[in-house]
Amino acid sequence: MIARQDQSKIVTLINIRNLGVTLSAPLFAKLDLIINAGDRLGLVAANGRGKSTLLRCISGTLEATHGDITRSRGLTIGHVEQDVPTGLLDVPFHDAVLQALPADQQANESWRVDIALESLDVPEALRSRPVGQLSGGWQRLAMLARTWVLEPDALLLDEPTNHLDLGKIAALEEWLNALPRDVPVIISSHDRAFLDAVTNRTLFLRPEQSQVFSLPYSRARAALDEADTADKRRYERDMKTAEQLRKQAAKLNNIGINSGSDLLVVKTKQLKQRADKLEDAAKPAHLERSAGAIKLANRGTHAKVLVTLDDAVVCTPDGTPLFRTGKQFICQGDRIVLLGENGAGKSRLIAMLRKAIGNAETAQDGIKATPSLVLGYRDQALADLKDKDTPMETIIRRFEVGDQRARALLAGAGMTIDMQSRAVGRLSGGQKARLGMLVLRLAEPNFYLLDEPTNHLDIDGQEALEGELMARQASCLVVSHDRSFVRAVGNRFWQIERRRLVEVESPELFFASARP
């Protein structure tokens, strides 16, 4: 890409004033935000709370309900949305990026495409492959290349780490941190470690009182919690003071009536006015509207050793050996994280364990599960949820609950009455993820196999899942690219390396090895 000159002073490129958007309900209101050259802003909110909407407002593709956005003259904005346009699915990777250029530039400036693809380390073998045949991660990077080839002055990224493995996430971090420093980047993401690595400011988007801090996510979250606690204390103090003023006013009013004192009547009125003014000015502390509770179950088992691996061979579906497990035990209370590069065989091991727990007679040699195990399985594609079923049908058909109980359970998981009768295929990723967690809970397992369980969960959902796994003392084997989740949950770590499964002390060396 063409180098840009460093800015010696702060240059405001985007000025957002009193911005608000109301759809079926207010998403956000009274938002004031300034975007300067060089800003790396993390945009954080629960699922469905306006992050994508705000990015569309900034890019100019959506009109806000009220307020305005001023962009510096001639500013070009590149917006990488979450979904791949269907019209690109049959187009080769290279051509999909080339078509992003104006028609009169495509013949003479195709070199821009090569530079963009080189900067993102796109292998030659993938460049001629249709976008629809790429992995989800490469599709995300194809959309980024289409945007960056135009050399925008500002970059908006909506959930850029979705479907990326650790290696691609690390490469994206390197790419973003190597961008010209005057290019502002606004990133909507639920990946806490990613936000910490690439941002220097954080906006917590709220229906009212959105908060912005000149800090990366983790430090900004601590500052937000402190500010919310102080707001709560201030509100409670103001309301208590107003109550005391009203009590004093009532007492003086009684004395004034009995004594006929006009002075006391005036004093009573003044106290009431002070109480009214204090109550009107007092703002309740922010209360995040729940996107639905995530709860798990643990029916328990008397067995101490849940699964024994006795040098089992893990193979591809066609029988090609990938690695051997050696002698390993999964014990009650273990929260094991399985680490390994893509293609190393993580999903194959999970499939073998699932088969062994479901039916001991079909278990592969070298894998033995205790008969008392009840499995809770969650795959990253949520394949066990049928798109044609509604959430109500999903719950009633699988579990012995009546309509009323099913509706209450779904409501607790964040499903409105309308959502409960909508086909699962029409739900958002976050709604499907919470439905999948409800199904897990109702199965009442005592052992969990979780393949990318944080996919589509917002940060509140991720933290709730972490808390439930630990509070329930759940035994589990987890595959995840979410570094914050892995660090929070894991108490044992298995790594596939050199065709062997070995136990390691920590995931940090593996995380470091994923960096370019």
Summary of the structure (lengths in Angstrom):
residues: 516
radius of gyration: 27.5
end to end distance: 19.4
largest distance: 99.8
contacts: 1581
relative contact order: 0.10
helix: 41%
strand: 20%
